[in-house]
């Protein structure tokens, strides 16, 4: 069967929307002058709310896509070729996440700055993929309902118990590992609770895969997702408060006091229902290409905005100093530039990777004799990087 007939175009379109919202969100949030961050301003509040939807959507869609591809093949367990691809992809995302935070000038003096250890979206998505693979391996040989049940359970448990671990510093762990669980050292995202969205996306994909050919699947699913999403958005907080009063369990009051996880899950379900509703109109070639190029877009935006490798990004020079009109125009140009560069990279990927490998190898051969590494780990890191990009080229 043609892969295009199997492909869920509305998911690619949804992912394209999420990555574009991420681009403008990061740009505006990083550059907008603090004087204009007025929570009493309706426009700013609406933008701020929708900016908060982006990450939950992205994590959920990532879990959905990976799990859908994982269960689409007839093989199970380690015989499933998607298991090996998933492990490779997860490790690749983690590696790239760290690579983007390397400062070349720090390497020259044998130092990894604190920013290198900060965990971001790529690290978390990488570990989420590895987590879904592990659950799949453990559950695939048993009852077929076990895999989706575990994924759903993980999402509910992580979201429900968030008040219990939110303030934990995980000081008993080395900083490198603690950063995956706490934001105290500057991590932007953490495995808990964000793996919950990827796990829930995996759960949705299994339901979708099993019942998508059923009669009236789309109308029923759209209605269920929309209603469930709206209930989570508008009634989950009062429900948690009510449960707390009935049971006397303080945990539910704490959830209600900072109920962003369940509300954002509701936002995700509503977004899913909207994209499913208009799925017939979401086959624009460029939009679908953007949805399939999110990693390239992310890397390019990180380099331009935050200055990966050099620290010389837009954020360094215009941090919280731009007026609204210019930051909006800049965000539009930023989205266009990152999208264009990513599509060009995808078009010439093989040639570009070969060129990067060649130039980096040449550069390293020139500077290595003049570098003094205070720790052997830096040299090992560079050699690992060279091996990694050669693997990517192949």
C-alpha positions as CSV (number, residue, x, y, z in Angstrom):
1,X,0.0,0.0,0.0
2,X,1.2,3.5,-0.8
3,X,2.7,5.2,2.3
4,X,0.9,8.4,1.4
5,X,-2.4,6.7,1.8
6,X,-1.3,5.5,5.2
7,X,0.0,8.8,6.3
8,X,-2.1,10.9,8.6
9,X,-1.7,14.3,7.0
10,X,-3.5,16.2,9.8
11,X,-0.8,15.1,12.2
12,X,1.9,16.5,10.0
13,X,-0.1,19.7,9.7
14,X,-0.6,19.8,13.4
15,X,3.1,19.4,14.0
16,X,3.9,22.2,11.5
17,X,1.5,24.5,13.4
18,X,3.2,23.6,16.7
19,X,6.7,24.2,15.4
20,X,5.7,27.6,13.9
21,X,4.0,28.6,17.2
22,X,7.2,27.5,19.0
23,X,9.3,29.8,16.7
24,X,7.2,32.9,17.2
25,X,6.8,32.1,20.9
26,X,10.5,31.8,21.6
27,X,11.3,34.9,19.5
28,X,8.7,37.1,21.1
29,X,9.3,35.8,24.6
30,X,13.0,36.3,24.3
31,X,13.0,39.7,22.7
32,X,9.9,41.6,23.9
33,X,10.7,44.5,26.2
34,X,9.6,43.8,29.8
35,X,7.7,47.1,29.8
36,X,5.1,45.6,27.5
37,X,4.6,42.3,29.4
38,X,1.3,43.5,30.9
39,X,-0.9,40.7,32.2
40,X,-3.8,43.1,32.2
41,X,-3.5,43.5,28.4
42,X,-5.9,41.2,26.6
43,X,-3.8,40.7,23.5
44,X,-0.7,39.8,25.6
45,X,-2.7,37.4,27.8
46,X,-4.2,35.6,24.7
47,X,-0.7,35.3,23.2
48,X,0.7,34.0,26.5
49,X,-2.1,31.4,26.9
50,X,-1.7,30.1,23.3
51,X,2.1,30.0,23.7
52,X,1.6,27.7,26.6
53,X,-0.3,25.2,24.4
54,X,2.7,24.7,22.0
55,X,4.9,22.4,24.1
56,X,2.1,20.1,25.3
57,X,0.9,19.7,21.7
58,X,4.4,19.1,20.5
59,X,5.1,16.4,23.1
60,X,1.7,14.7,22.5
61,X,2.1,14.7,18.7
62,X,5.7,13.3,19.0
63,X,4.4,10.5,21.2
64,X,1.5,9.9,18.8
65,X,3.6,9.7,15.7
66,X,6.3,7.5,17.1
67,X,3.9,5.0,18.7
68,X,1.7,4.9,15.6
69,X,4.7,4.0,13.5
70,X,5.9,1.5,16.1
71,X,2.6,-0.5,16.2
72,X,1.9,-0.2,12.5
73,X,4.1,-3.1,11.5
74,X,3.0,-6.7,12.2
75,X,6.2,-7.7,14.0
76,X,6.3,-7.4,17.8
77,X,9.0,-7.1,20.5
78,X,12.6,-6.8,19.4
79,X,11.6,-8.2,16.0
80,X,9.9,-4.9,15.2
81,X,12.3,-2.9,13.1
82,X,10.9,0.3,14.6
83,X,12.3,-0.6,18.0
84,X,15.9,-0.3,16.8
85,X,15.0,2.9,14.9
86,X,13.3,4.3,18.0
87,X,16.3,3.6,20.2
88,X,18.6,5.2,17.6
89,X,16.3,8.2,17.3
90,X,15.9,8.7,21.0
91,X,19.7,8.7,21.5
92,X,20.2,11.0,18.5
93,X,17.8,13.6,20.0
94,X,19.5,13.5,23.3
95,X,22.9,13.9,21.7
96,X,21.8,16.8,19.5
97,X,20.2,18.4,22.6
98,X,23.6,18.4,24.3
99,X,25.4,19.4,21.2
100,X,23.3,22.5,20.7
101,X,24.4,23.7,24.1
102,X,28.1,23.2,23.5
103,X,30.1,26.5,23.5
104,X,33.2,26.2,21.3
105,X,35.0,29.0,23.1
106,X,34.6,27.0,26.4
107,X,36.0,23.9,24.8
108,X,39.1,25.9,23.8
109,X,39.9,26.3,27.5
110,X,38.7,22.8,28.5
111,X,35.4,23.9,30.1
112,X,31.8,22.9,29.7
113,X,29.6,25.8,30.9
114,X,26.5,25.2,33.1
115,X,24.2,25.7,30.1
116,X,25.5,22.5,28.6
117,X,23.9,20.5,31.4
118,X,20.5,22.1,31.0
119,X,17.8,19.8,29.8
120,X,15.5,21.0,27.0
121,X,12.8,19.7,24.7
122,X,15.0,17.5,22.6
123,X,16.4,15.6,25.6
124,X,12.9,15.0,26.9
125,X,11.5,13.9,23.6
126,X,14.5,11.6,23.2
127,X,14.0,10.0,26.6
128,X,10.2,9.8,26.0
129,X,10.8,7.8,22.8
130,X,13.2,5.5,24.7
131,X,10.5,5.2,27.5
132,X,7.8,4.3,25.0
133,X,10.1,1.7,23.4
134,X,10.8,0.2,26.8
135,X,7.1,0.0,27.7
136,X,6.3,-1.5,24.3
137,X,9.0,-4.3,24.8
138,X,7.7,-5.1,28.3
139,X,4.0,-5.1,27.3
140,X,4.0,-6.4,23.7
141,X,4.3,-10.1,24.6
142,X,1.2,-9.8,26.9
143,X,-2.4,-8.7,26.6
144,X,-2.8,-6.2,23.7
145,X,-4.6,-3.7,26.0
146,X,-1.7,-3.6,28.4
147,X,0.5,-1.2,26.3
148,X,-2.1,1.5,25.9
149,X,-3.2,1.1,29.5
150,X,0.3,1.6,30.8
151,X,0.8,4.7,28.6
152,X,-2.5,6.2,29.8
153,X,-1.7,5.3,33.4
154,X,1.7,7.0,33.3
155,X,0.1,10.2,32.0
156,X,-2.5,10.3,34.7
157,X,-0.1,9.4,37.5
158,X,2.6,11.9,36.4
159,X,0.0,14.7,36.1
160,X,-1.8,13.8,39.4
161,X,1.3,13.5,41.5
162,X,3.0,16.6,40.1
163,X,2.6,18.6,43.4
164,X,4.5,15.9,45.3
165,X,7.6,16.2,43.1
166,X,7.4,19.7,41.6
167,X,9.6,21.3,44.3
168,X,12.0,18.4,44.7
169,X,15.6,19.2,43.9
170,X,16.7,15.6,43.5
171,X,20.0,16.6,45.2
172,X,20.9,13.0,45.7
173,X,21.6,12.7,41.9
174,X,24.5,14.1,40.0
175,X,23.6,17.4,38.4
176,X,23.7,15.8,34.9
177,X,20.9,13.4,35.9
178,X,19.1,15.6,38.3
179,X,18.4,18.1,35.6
180,X,16.1,15.6,33.9
181,X,13.8,15.8,37.0
182,X,14.1,19.3,38.4
183,X,14.2,22.9,36.9
184,X,16.3,24.2,39.8
185,X,19.5,24.2,37.8
186,X,17.9,25.9,34.7
187,X,16.3,23.0,32.8
188,X,13.5,24.2,30.6
189,X,11.7,20.8,30.4
190,X,11.9,17.8,32.6
191,X,11.0,14.1,32.1
192,X,8.4,14.4,34.8
193,X,5.8,15.5,34.0
194,X,6.4,16.1,30.3
195,X,6.8,12.4,29.5
196,X,3.1,12.2,30.4
197,X,2.1,14.1,27.3
198,X,4.2,11.9,25.0
199,X,2.7,8.8,26.8
200,X,-0.8,10.1,26.3
201,X,0.0,10.8,22.6
202,X,1.1,7.2,22.4
203,X,-2.2,6.1,24.0
204,X,-4.2,8.1,21.5
205,X,-2.3,6.7,18.5
206,X,-3.1,3.1,19.6
207,X,-6.8,3.9,19.9
208,X,-6.6,5.6,16.5
209,X,-4.8,2.7,14.9
210,X,-7.3,0.1,16.1
211,X,-10.5,1.9,15.4
212,X,-9.8,4.4,12.5
213,X,-11.5,2.1,9.9
214,X,-14.6,1.8,12.0
215,X,-17.8,3.4,10.8
216,X,-18.2,7.1,11.8
217,X,-14.8,7.0,13.6
218,X,-13.9,10.6,12.8
219,X,-17.2,12.2,13.7
220,X,-17.4,10.3,17.0
221,X,-13.7,10.9,17.8
222,X,-13.8,14.6,17.0
223,X,-16.8,15.0,19.3
224,X,-15.4,13.0,22.1
225,X,-12.0,14.8,22.0
226,X,-13.6,18.2,21.8
227,X,-16.0,17.6,24.7
228,X,-13.3,15.9,26.9
229,X,-10.9,18.7,26.2
230,X,-13.4,21.4,27.1
231,X,-14.4,19.6,30.3
232,X,-10.7,19.4,31.3
233,X,-10.2,23.1,30.5
234,X,-13.3,24.4,32.3
235,X,-14.3,21.9,34.9
236,X,-11.2,19.9,36.0
237,X,-10.2,22.5,38.6
238,X,-13.6,22.6,40.4
239,X,-13.7,18.8,40.2
240,X,-10.4,18.4,41.9
241,X,-11.4,20.9,44.6
242,X,-14.7,19.0,45.1
243,X,-12.8,15.7,45.4
244,X,-10.5,17.2,47.9
245,X,-13.4,18.4,50.1
246,X,-15.1,15.0,49.9
247,X,-12.1,12.9,50.6
248,X,-10.0,15.3,52.7
249,X,-6.9,14.6,50.6
250,X,-4.8,17.7,50.3
251,X,-3.2,16.5,47.1
252,X,-6.3,17.3,45.1
253,X,-6.4,20.9,46.5
254,X,-2.8,21.4,45.4
255,X,-3.6,20.1,41.9
256,X,-6.4,22.6,41.7
257,X,-4.1,25.4,42.8
258,X,-1.8,24.9,39.9
259,X,-3.8,22.8,37.5
260,X,-1.9,23.6,34.3
261,X,-1.2,19.9,33.3
262,X,-4.8,18.8,33.0
263,X,-5.9,22.1,31.5
264,X,-3.2,21.9,28.9
265,X,-4.2,18.3,28.1
266,X,-7.6,19.7,27.5
267,X,-6.1,22.3,25.1
268,X,-4.3,19.5,23.3
269,X,-7.5,17.4,22.8
270,X,-9.3,20.5,21.5
271,X,-6.5,21.2,19.0
272,X,-6.5,17.5,17.9
273,X,-10.3,17.7,17.3
274,X,-9.9,20.9,15.2
275,X,-7.2,19.5,13.0
276,X,-9.1,16.2,12.6
277,X,-12.3,18.2,11.7
278,X,-10.5,20.1,8.9
279,X,-8.2,17.2,7.9
280,X,-9.4,17.3,4.3
281,X,-7.9,20.8,3.8
282,X,-4.6,19.9,5.4
283,X,-2.7,18.5,2.4
284,X,-0.7,21.6,1.4
285,X,2.7,20.3,0.3
286,X,4.8,23.0,2.0
287,X,2.9,22.7,5.3
288,X,3.3,18.9,5.3
289,X,7.0,19.3,4.5
290,X,7.4,21.7,7.5
291,X,5.6,19.1,9.7
292,X,8.2,16.5,8.6
293,X,11.1,18.8,9.1
294,X,10.6,19.9,12.7
295,X,14.0,18.7,14.0
296,X,15.8,20.7,11.3
297,X,13.7,23.8,12.1
298,X,14.4,23.4,15.8
299,X,18.1,23.1,15.3
300,X,18.2,26.1,13.0
301,X,16.1,28.3,15.3
302,X,18.3,27.4,18.3
303,X,21.5,28.4,16.5
304,X,20.1,31.7,15.2
305,X,18.2,32.7,18.3
306,X,20.3,31.3,21.2
307,X,23.7,31.1,19.5
308,X,24.6,27.5,19.7
309,X,28.3,26.8,19.6
310,X,29.3,30.5,19.8
311,X,26.8,32.1,22.2
312,X,26.3,34.8,19.6
313,X,22.6,34.6,18.9
314,X,19.9,37.2,18.5
315,X,18.9,36.6,22.1
316,X,22.3,37.8,23.4
317,X,22.0,41.2,21.7
318,X,18.3,42.0,21.9
319,X,17.3,40.2,25.1
320,X,14.0,41.8,26.3
321,X,14.6,45.1,24.6
322,X,12.3,45.2,21.5
323,X,9.0,47.0,21.2
324,X,5.8,45.0,20.2
325,X,5.5,46.1,16.5
326,X,9.1,45.2,15.7
327,X,9.1,42.0,17.7
328,X,6.0,40.9,15.8
329,X,7.5,41.7,12.4
330,X,10.7,40.0,13.5
331,X,8.9,36.9,14.6
332,X,7.2,36.6,11.2
333,X,10.6,37.0,9.4
334,X,12.1,34.6,11.9
335,X,9.5,31.9,11.1
336,X,9.9,32.4,7.4
337,X,13.7,32.3,7.6
338,X,13.9,29.1,9.8
339,X,11.3,27.4,7.6
340,X,13.0,28.2,4.4
341,X,16.5,27.2,5.7
342,X,15.1,23.9,7.0
343,X,13.3,23.0,3.8
344,X,16.5,23.8,1.8
345,X,18.5,21.6,4.2
346,X,16.0,18.7,3.8
347,X,16.2,19.1,0.0
348,X,20.0,18.8,0.0
349,X,20.5,16.8,3.2
350,X,23.0,14.3,2.0
351,X,25.3,16.9,0.4
352,X,25.0,19.2,3.4
353,X,25.9,16.5,5.9
354,X,28.9,15.5,3.9
355,X,30.1,19.1,3.7
356,X,29.6,19.6,7.5
357,X,31.5,16.4,8.2
358,X,34.4,17.5,5.9
359,X,34.6,21.0,7.2
360,X,34.4,20.0,10.9
361,X,37.1,17.3,10.4
362,X,39.4,19.9,8.7
363,X,38.8,22.4,11.4
364,X,39.5,19.9,14.1
365,X,42.7,18.8,12.5
366,X,43.9,22.4,12.6
367,X,42.9,23.4,16.1
368,X,43.5,20.1,18.0
369,X,47.3,20.5,18.4
370,X,46.7,24.0,20.0
371,X,44.0,23.0,22.4
372,X,44.6,22.3,26.1
373,X,41.9,20.1,27.6
374,X,41.8,20.0,31.4
375,X,39.5,17.0,31.2
376,X,39.7,14.0,28.8
377,X,35.9,14.1,28.4
378,X,36.1,17.1,26.0
379,X,38.4,15.2,23.5
380,X,36.2,12.1,23.8
381,X,33.1,14.3,23.1
382,X,34.5,15.7,19.9
383,X,35.5,12.2,18.6
384,X,32.1,11.0,19.5
385,X,30.6,13.9,17.5
386,X,32.7,13.1,14.5
387,X,31.6,9.4,14.6
388,X,28.0,10.5,15.1
389,X,27.8,12.8,12.1
390,X,29.4,10.1,9.9
391,X,26.7,7.7,11.0
392,X,24.1,10.3,10.1
393,X,25.7,10.7,6.7
394,X,25.3,7.0,6.1
